[in-house]
Amino acid sequence: MKAVEPNSRTLSALRSWTGVVLFAIAFAWVESAVVVYLREIYFDGGFSFPLLIKWESGRHIIDPLVRIEFGREIATIIMLAATGWLAGNKPLNRFSYFLIAFGVWDLFYYIWLRVMVNWPESVWTWDLLFYVPVPWVGPVLTPVLIAGVMVIAGTLIVYYDARGIIIRWHWYDMAVELGLGLILIVSFCWDWKNILQLPGDPSRTGIPNPFAWWIYIPALSAAIVYFMFRLYRIVTDDSQERTRC
């Protein structure tokens, strides 16, 4: 089999990266438009808390349209993952393109909302991120930071892979990063009982409490530091092997 020239690999990766980014930007417009429609239907066009939560006889009453929204949220993740799968040619490469797609989609989701309805007012504005299985809430800055990290991390792996560097990402590396990702999710879901306004406690107003920065900041920082350390070691080891050869 004829070896692929480095320049050819770089151009191919750039084309794939560009295609993924363009898809994510366009898909973000669709997501923003759907959210605007939902807000108009359920919240009179507003983007504020508390959410409209219905409880009857101690049971959370879920509107049929909300169940459809659950499915849409899951389908969105599947579509972004499928984009990464189609753009890449091996497991880590595909996962990297998924990170890029998700990150760009999330960033432009807020950009397009700002264009459409002049929201959010600032990066400190609270937002409902997901509703599965419980509400995920946080200041807009929190998902934006994660999205930016995802785009940078995915792009770095694609870049070094295109240069012919073998990225040896072990199972324990993935376990560490995914574990820290789960901790980040906990920070968004920490206040879920209050957001759902569980009956029996008048203090649960549905207005977000101070965000769990004490969970979020250490988890995100650890994820960034671990990733950069491992990538630096991989690139350094590859350079040393090339020098010896």
C-alpha positions as CSV (number, residue, x, y, z in Angstrom):
1,M,0.0,0.0,0.0
2,K,1.3,3.4,-0.9
3,A,2.1,5.6,2.0
4,V,0.1,8.8,2.4
5,E,2.2,11.9,2.3
6,P,2.1,14.1,5.4
7,N,0.8,17.1,3.4
8,S,-1.9,14.9,1.9
9,R,-2.9,13.7,5.4
10,T,-3.0,17.3,6.7
11,L,-5.2,18.5,3.9
12,S,-7.5,15.6,4.3
13,A,-7.8,16.3,8.0
14,L,-8.4,20.0,7.4
15,R,-11.2,19.1,5.0
16,S,-12.8,16.8,7.5
17,W,-12.3,19.3,10.3
18,T,-13.9,22.1,8.2
19,G,-16.9,19.9,7.2
20,V,-17.5,18.9,10.9
21,V,-17.3,22.6,12.0
22,L,-19.7,23.8,9.2
23,F,-22.2,21.0,10.1
24,A,-22.0,21.9,13.8
25,I,-22.5,25.6,13.1
26,A,-25.6,24.9,10.9
27,F,-26.9,22.4,13.4
28,A,-26.5,24.9,16.2
29,W,-28.9,27.2,14.3
30,V,-31.5,24.4,14.2
31,E,-31.0,23.8,17.9
32,S,-31.4,27.5,18.8
33,A,-34.5,27.8,16.7
34,V,-36.1,24.8,18.4
35,V,-35.3,26.3,21.8
36,V,-36.8,29.6,20.8
37,Y,-40.0,27.8,19.7
38,L,-40.1,25.8,23.0
39,R,-39.6,28.9,25.1
40,E,-42.4,30.6,23.2
41,I,-44.8,27.7,23.8
42,Y,-43.9,27.0,27.5
43,F,-42.5,30.2,28.9
44,D,-44.1,33.0,27.0
45,G,-40.9,33.6,25.1
46,G,-38.8,34.1,28.2
47,F,-35.6,32.5,29.3
48,S,-36.0,32.7,33.1
49,F,-36.4,30.5,36.1
50,P,-38.3,29.0,37.8
51,L,-39.4,26.4,35.2
52,L,-43.0,25.4,34.8
53,I,-43.1,22.2,36.9
54,K,-46.3,20.3,37.6
55,W,-46.8,18.1,40.6
56,E,-50.0,16.1,41.4
57,S,-50.3,13.8,44.4
58,G,-46.5,13.8,44.8
59,R,-45.9,12.8,41.1
60,H,-44.0,14.9,38.6
61,I,-46.4,15.4,35.7
62,I,-44.5,15.4,32.4
63,D,-46.2,17.0,29.3
64,P,-46.2,14.6,26.3
65,L,-44.3,17.3,24.3
66,V,-41.6,17.2,27.0
67,R,-41.2,13.5,26.4
68,I,-40.6,14.2,22.7
69,E,-38.0,16.8,23.8
70,F,-36.2,14.1,25.8
71,G,-35.9,12.1,22.6
72,R,-34.8,15.1,20.7
73,E,-32.0,15.8,23.1
74,I,-30.8,12.2,22.9
75,A,-31.1,12.2,19.1
76,T,-29.0,15.4,19.0
77,I,-26.1,13.6,20.8
78,I,-26.4,10.7,18.4
79,M,-26.2,12.9,15.4
80,L,-23.1,14.7,16.7
81,A,-21.5,11.3,17.5
82,A,-22.4,10.1,14.0
83,T,-20.7,13.1,12.5
84,G,-17.5,12.3,14.3
85,W,-17.8,8.6,13.2
86,L,-18.1,9.6,9.6
87,A,-15.3,12.2,9.7
88,G,-12.7,10.0,11.4
89,N,-11.0,6.8,10.4
90,K,-10.1,5.2,13.7
91,P,-11.7,5.2,17.2
92,L,-9.7,8.1,18.8
93,N,-9.8,10.1,15.7
94,R,-13.6,9.7,15.5
95,F,-14.1,10.6,19.1
96,S,-12.0,13.7,18.5
97,Y,-14.2,14.8,15.7
98,F,-17.2,14.2,18.0
99,L,-15.6,16.5,20.6
100,I,-15.1,19.2,17.9
101,A,-18.7,18.8,16.6
102,F,-20.2,19.0,20.1
103,G,-18.0,21.9,21.2
104,V,-18.7,24.1,18.1
105,W,-22.4,23.2,18.2
106,D,-22.6,24.3,21.8
107,L,-20.7,27.5,21.3
108,F,-22.8,28.6,18.3
109,Y,-26.0,27.6,20.0
110,Y,-25.4,30.6,22.3
111,I,-24.2,32.8,19.5
112,W,-27.3,32.1,17.4
113,L,-29.6,32.7,20.4
114,R,-27.9,36.0,20.9
115,V,-28.5,36.8,17.2
116,M,-32.1,35.6,17.3
117,V,-33.5,36.9,20.6
118,N,-30.7,38.8,22.2
119,W,-30.2,36.2,24.8
120,P,-28.2,35.4,27.0
121,E,-27.7,38.8,28.5
122,S,-24.2,37.8,29.7
123,V,-22.1,34.7,30.4
124,W,-23.4,34.7,33.9
125,T,-27.0,34.2,32.8
126,W,-28.4,30.9,34.0
127,D,-29.5,28.3,31.5
128,L,-31.2,25.0,31.4
129,L,-28.7,22.8,29.6
130,F,-30.4,19.4,29.5
131,Y,-33.4,17.8,31.0
132,V,-32.3,14.1,31.0
133,P,-32.5,12.5,33.5
134,V,-32.8,15.6,35.8
135,P,-32.4,19.3,35.0
136,W,-28.8,20.4,34.3
137,V,-28.4,24.1,35.0
138,G,-25.6,26.5,35.2
139,P,-24.3,30.0,34.1
140,V,-23.8,30.2,30.4
141,L,-20.0,30.5,31.0
142,T,-19.8,27.0,32.4
143,P,-20.9,25.0,29.2
144,V,-19.0,27.6,27.0
145,L,-15.7,26.8,28.8
146,I,-16.2,23.1,28.4
147,A,-17.2,23.5,24.8
148,G,-14.0,25.5,24.1
149,V,-11.9,22.9,25.8
150,M,-13.6,20.1,23.8
151,V,-12.9,21.9,20.5
152,I,-9.2,22.6,21.4
153,A,-8.6,19.0,22.6
154,G,-10.2,17.4,19.6
155,T,-8.4,19.7,17.2
156,L,-5.0,19.0,18.8
157,I,-5.5,15.2,18.5
158,V,-6.6,15.5,14.9
159,Y,-3.6,17.8,14.1
160,Y,-1.0,15.5,15.6
161,D,-2.6,12.5,14.1
162,A,-2.5,14.2,10.6
163,R,1.2,14.8,11.2
164,G,1.7,11.1,11.6
165,I,2.2,11.0,15.3
166,I,0.7,7.9,16.9
167,I,-1.6,9.0,19.7
168,R,-1.5,6.1,22.2
169,W,-4.5,7.0,24.3
170,H,-5.0,4.1,26.8
171,W,-8.2,2.9,28.4
172,Y,-7.2,4.5,31.7
173,D,-6.7,7.9,30.0
174,M,-10.2,7.7,28.7
175,A,-11.4,6.5,32.1
176,V,-9.8,9.5,33.9
177,E,-11.3,12.0,31.4
178,L,-14.7,10.5,31.3
179,G,-14.7,10.2,35.1
180,L,-13.9,13.9,35.4
181,G,-16.6,14.6,32.8
182,L,-19.1,12.8,35.1
183,I,-18.1,15.0,38.0
184,L,-18.7,18.0,35.8
185,I,-22.2,16.7,35.1
186,V,-22.7,16.4,38.9
187,S,-21.9,20.1,39.3
188,F,-24.7,20.9,36.8
189,C,-27.2,18.6,38.4
190,W,-26.3,19.4,42.0
191,D,-29.3,21.7,42.5
192,W,-31.8,19.4,40.7
193,K,-34.2,19.0,43.6
194,N,-34.6,22.7,43.9
195,I,-35.0,23.2,40.2
196,L,-37.7,20.6,40.1
197,Q,-39.3,22.3,43.1
198,L,-39.9,19.0,44.9
199,P,-43.1,19.4,47.0
200,G,-42.9,19.6,50.8
201,D,-40.1,22.1,51.1
202,P,-41.1,25.8,50.5
203,S,-37.4,26.7,50.3
204,R,-37.2,24.9,46.9
205,T,-38.3,27.9,44.8
206,G,-36.9,26.7,41.4
207,I,-34.6,29.7,41.4
208,P,-31.0,28.4,40.9
209,N,-28.8,28.5,44.0
210,P,-25.2,29.5,43.7
211,F,-23.5,27.2,41.2
212,A,-21.4,24.4,42.5
213,W,-18.1,26.0,41.5
214,W,-16.3,23.9,44.2
215,I,-17.1,20.8,42.1
216,Y,-16.8,22.4,38.6
217,I,-13.5,24.2,38.8
218,P,-11.4,21.3,40.2
219,A,-12.9,18.8,37.8
220,L,-12.4,21.0,34.7
221,S,-8.9,22.0,35.7
222,A,-7.9,18.4,36.3
223,A,-9.3,17.3,33.0
224,I,-7.3,20.1,31.1
225,V,-4.1,19.4,33.0
226,Y,-4.3,15.6,32.6
227,F,-5.0,15.9,28.9
228,M,-2.1,18.4,28.2
229,F,0.3,16.3,30.2
230,R,-0.5,13.1,28.4
231,L,-0.5,14.8,25.0
232,Y,2.9,16.4,25.7
233,R,4.3,13.0,26.8
234,I,3.0,11.4,23.6
235,V,4.4,14.0,21.3
236,T,7.7,14.1,23.1
237,D,8.1,10.3,23.0
238,D,7.3,10.3,19.3
239,S,9.9,13.0,18.6
240,Q,12.5,11.0,20.5
241,E,11.7,7.8,18.6
242,R,12.0,9.7,15.3
243,T,15.4,11.1,16.4
244,R,16.8,7.7,17.3
245,C,15.7,6.3,14.0
